Amino acid sequence: MDSHSPVSFDSVQALTDFVGKPAIVSAPLVVDQEMIDRFGQVTRDTQWIHVDPARARTESPYGQTIAHGFLVLSLLTCWQASCVAFPGAVLVLNYGFDKVRFTAPVPSGARVSARFALADVKETRPGEARCSWNVTVEAEGASRPSIHAEWQIMVRY
């Protein structure tokens, strides 16, 4: 479901009705060296494969720097906000992950997007649900996805 306007879920029932439908695709985002460097500074993860382009050109199996896996994972909220809306919700909360796999690198400068497939909705109390999203993150032109994740989001209306 490629679209530039977000898919809206205004109730637990709307979420439940969407389970099993085609994935919602986010807007792409360029993950450039500046973003990678800033993430490395904030998290104090300055491994050369991420922040030293000269060394990465000669020593990395990828021939260039790559984004931190946790940087790419942290962008899920940005990607989701670009394609999913929860009008009327009083709270949307990251509830965690049941599974995360980093399956391919994201090269510096790549245009990256995410696909969100709603796998399950459990109403935990009236007007509140825990939603399980199967997420796939892909860099344009890559032969395989960079991340597969099962992401839990709590929504309260």
N, C-alpha and C positions, 0 to 999 in steps of 0.2 A: 504494500500500500504506500506508494511514493506520493508525497503531497507536501506542499509548502505551508498549508495551514494545519495546525495541530488537530488531532483527533480528540474530541472532548468526551469526558466521562463525568456526568453530573450526579451520579448516584451509584450505590453498590449494585443495583440491578443493571445499570448500563455497563458496568465492568463485567459482571457475570455473563451478560449477553455477548460480550466480545471474546470470551475464552475460545481458543481454537481458530480464530480468524487469522487471515494473513498478517504477517509482521508489519509494524509501522516503522518507516525508515526516517531517520533523522536527517537534518541538514548536515552537509559535510563541514569539517573544521580542519584547518591546516595546523599540523603539529610541527612547528618550526624549531630551529635551534635555540632561539631566544626563550621560548616556552620551556624547552627541555632544561636549559641552563637555570632558569628561575626555579623550576621545580627541584632541581638538584641542590640549589642553595637553600631553599626552604626546608627540605627534608634531610639535608646534609648527606645526600647520596651523590657524591661527585666521582663515581667510577668513570674512568676514561672512556669507556665504550659509549657513554652518554654525552660527556661534556668536552671531549678533546678531539675535535674534527681531524686535526693533522695526524694524530696517532691512530685514530679509527680508520683513516684512509689506508694506512699501511699495515696495521695489525689486526683489524677486525675482520671476521669472516664475511661481514656485510659490506665492507668497503666504505663505510661512512658511519656516523653516529646513529644511534637508535634511541627512541623514547623509552623512559622507564615504564615498565609494565604498570606500576601503580599510578603513574601519571595518566596513562591511557584509561585505566579503570576509573580514576577520579573524574574523568570527563563525562561519565554516564549521566550525571544529573543535568549537565549542559545539553547533551544530545537529547535526553528525554524531554526536557523543557521545549526543545525546538519542534517536537512532533506530537507531544501528548499534553493535554490540559485537564485539570480537575476543577472546573467551575463549581463554586459553592462549597468546596472542601474547606474545612476550618483547619485541617492539618494533613500534610503529606510528609511522611517520615521514611527515611532510609532505614529499613529493618534488618539489613544485612544480606549475606550471601550464603546459599547452600553449597555452591560450587563455583570456582573460578579457575579457568585454565588459560595460560598465556601460550598460544599455539604458534605464533609467528611474530617477528619483530615489526615495529612501526618505524620506518626510516625517517630521519629528520627531513622535514619539508613535505611529508605525505599528507594528502587530503584523506581524512578519516571520517567514517560515519558509523552509526550503530542501527541495528534492527531490533525491535522490541516486539516479541510475541507473547501475548498474555496466555499463560499456561493454566493458571488456577486462581480462583478467588474464594477465600473463606471469610464469611461474615463472622467476625469475632464477637460483635454485639450489634444491636440495631444501629444502622448508619455508619458502621465501621467495618473495614475489611482489610485482610492481609492478602496482597496480590503477589503472585509468583510470575515473574517475567523471564522468559528465556531470551538472553541478549547475545547478539553476535556483533563484534566490532570488526570492521574491515577497512583496510587501507586501499585506496583506488589502485587498480592494476596489480595487486598482490595475488599470488596463486592460491592463497588460503587465508581464512580469517585470522585475526591477531588475538582475539579473546572470545571465549565462550563462557557465559556466566548464567547462573540461576540467581536472580536478584529479587529480594523480598522488599516490598514497599507497603507501608500501612497508610490507608486513606480513611479519614474521618470526615463525614458530612454533618 
